[in-house]
Amino acid sequence: MQSPVQRLPAGLRVLLAEDEPLIAMDGEAVLQALGVQLVVPARSLSEGLKAVDASALDAAFLDLRLGADTSLPLAERLAALGVPFAFLTGYQGDAIPTAYKDRPVIAKPFTPESLLQGLFAMLRKS
């Protein structure tokens, strides 16, 4: 029987937009352990937008709040490009705008399993 890691597509490139350094480092380590080839970190909205423009991405995890900003402009850009994304948040589900209610939401603190499930959910929809 194959493990879930073996079923992830090879060469995945995933944006991780998270403004809390420890959470970002943990998320990057978890995604790499799950088999993601490249984790593109972004700690702010502007870094996230630059990363989207500079990288060919397969998926993205977006913290709903990035410092004083929200990640909604980033979500809009990703949606326009057809890149699947999920929200990482400690907020309740009603914090997600109606336009993005169909996107996966991973509660913080996340677990390796919840990130893996989020990846599979995003990849199934794309």
VMD Tcl script that draws the C-alpha trace (Angstrom):
set ca {
  {0.00 0.00 0.00}
  {1.33 3.43 -0.95}
  {1.68 6.19 1.61}
  {-0.08 9.52 0.96}
  {3.30 11.14 0.27}
  {3.91 8.74 -2.62}
  {0.64 9.78 -4.22}
  {1.47 13.48 -4.35}
  {2.46 14.57 -7.85}
  {6.21 14.92 -8.27}
  {7.72 18.38 -8.44}
  {5.00 20.29 -6.58}
  {5.64 24.01 -6.10}
  {3.56 25.52 -3.29}
  {3.30 29.09 -2.05}
  {3.07 29.45 1.72}
  {1.87 32.95 2.62}
  {2.22 33.20 6.40}
  {3.36 36.23 8.39}
  {4.23 34.49 11.69}
  {7.86 33.31 11.37}
  {7.56 30.19 13.55}
  {4.35 29.06 11.87}
  {5.91 29.72 8.44}
  {9.03 27.70 9.31}
  {6.92 24.85 10.66}
  {4.66 24.90 7.60}
  {7.62 24.89 5.24}
  {9.20 21.93 7.07}
  {5.92 19.99 7.07}
  {5.30 20.60 3.37}
  {8.83 19.51 2.48}
  {8.43 16.37 4.61}
  {5.19 15.62 2.76}
  {7.09 15.66 -0.53}
  {6.58 19.19 -1.85}
  {9.59 19.95 -4.03}
  {9.61 23.73 -3.61}
  {7.95 25.78 -0.88}
  {7.85 29.47 -1.83}
  {7.55 31.50 1.38}
  {5.86 34.89 1.57}
  {5.53 36.82 4.82}
  {3.51 39.74 3.45}
  {0.96 40.51 0.78}
  {3.58 42.24 -1.39}
  {5.97 39.25 -1.09}
  {3.10 36.93 -2.00}
  {2.15 38.94 -5.08}
  {5.80 39.05 -6.21}
  {6.11 35.29 -5.68}
  {3.01 34.60 -7.77}
  {4.36 36.74 -10.59}
  {7.83 35.16 -10.41}
  {6.97 31.49 -9.87}
  {5.03 28.79 -11.66}
  {2.95 27.50 -8.74}
  {0.87 24.36 -8.41}
  {-0.98 25.40 -5.23}
  {-0.92 27.91 -2.38}
  {-1.72 28.11 1.31}
  {-2.78 31.61 2.36}
  {-2.96 32.91 5.89}
  {-6.13 34.99 5.87}
  {-4.32 37.82 7.68}
  {-0.88 38.89 6.53}
  {0.16 41.55 9.01}
  {-2.09 44.57 8.52}
  {-3.37 43.19 5.19}
  {-5.58 40.32 4.17}
  {-4.52 37.76 1.62}
  {-7.64 38.41 -0.48}
  {-5.78 40.31 -3.26}
  {-3.44 37.33 -3.43}
  {-6.43 34.97 -3.60}
  {-7.85 37.05 -6.46}
  {-4.58 36.86 -8.40}
  {-4.27 33.11 -7.87}
  {-7.90 32.53 -8.89}
  {-7.35 34.55 -12.07}
  {-4.32 32.40 -12.89}
  {-6.15 29.16 -12.11}
  {-3.83 28.25 -9.23}
  {-5.70 26.32 -6.51}
  {-5.38 27.69 -2.99}
  {-6.52 27.08 0.54}
  {-6.78 29.40 3.51}
  {-4.87 28.89 6.75}
  {-6.63 30.66 9.58}
  {-7.36 30.77 13.24}
  {-10.57 32.66 12.48}
  {-13.98 31.04 12.22}
  {-15.27 29.93 8.82}
  {-17.45 33.03 8.46}
  {-14.27 35.12 8.07}
  {-13.85 33.69 4.55}
  {-15.61 35.85 1.94}
  {-18.53 34.25 0.11}
  {-16.60 34.25 -3.18}
  {-14.11 31.81 -1.66}
  {-16.38 29.56 0.42}
  {-15.59 26.66 -1.94}
  {-11.87 26.83 -1.10}
  {-10.39 24.52 1.53}
  {-9.86 26.06 4.96}
  {-7.19 24.64 7.23}
  {-7.54 25.63 10.88}
  {-4.51 26.84 12.76}
  {-2.72 25.35 14.47}
  {-2.43 22.99 11.50}
  {-1.14 19.44 11.54}
  {0.80 17.56 8.86}
  {-2.39 15.61 8.13}
  {-4.49 18.77 7.71}
  {-1.94 20.25 5.28}
  {-1.83 16.99 3.34}
  {-5.63 16.87 3.16}
  {-5.62 20.51 2.03}
  {-3.12 19.71 -0.72}
  {-5.19 16.79 -1.96}
  {-8.37 18.91 -1.87}
  {-6.70 21.66 -3.91}
  {-5.18 19.29 -6.43}
  {-8.49 17.46 -6.95}
  {-10.21 20.74 -7.80}
  {-7.59 21.92 -10.27}
}
mol new
graphics top color blue
foreach p $ca { graphics top sphere $p radius 0.5 }
foreach p [lrange $ca 0 end-1] q [lrange $ca 1 end] { graphics top cylinder $p $q radius 0.2 }
display resetview
